[in-house]
Amino acid sequence: MVGKRYDIIYVDMTKSIETDLFEKEEIGNVSSVTCDQSHFWILANKKSSALGVFLFSVDITDPNGKSEYLLNWTHKLDIADSSMYIMREFDRETKKEKKFIVLSYKSIGINTFNVMVIDL
């Protein structure tokens, strides 16, 4: 994954696949990107020229497949100072690992700092 604020390109060197996620998802103002073994998660501030908070995942094995949106909020605010981390927790009752995304960003204009924990 190669990216900057206005363009993200997924490149698979073994399969010779190149996917422009900016064009595929019509996103812009990318604020944060994180990944694990199976997915990339991308936080953007623009989708189809609309401002908002847009968090979606891209399957590493199939980047041209359908992306899953975890947040798809449209509003008229820019975001800044964002960070995104993957948190793992072992559930003693089910004996399975749970995975979460911890997301934080500042809303410009109303001067608030937002922190969310999203269950994957």
PyMOL commands that set and color helices and strands:
alter all, ss='L'
color gray80, all
select helices_A, chain A and resi 21-25
alter helices_A, ss='H'
color red, helices_A
select strands_A, chain A and resi 2-4+7-12+17-20+27-35+39-47+50-59+68-74+79-91+96-107+112-119
alter strands_A, ss='S'
color yellow, strands_A
deselect
rebuild
show_as cartoon
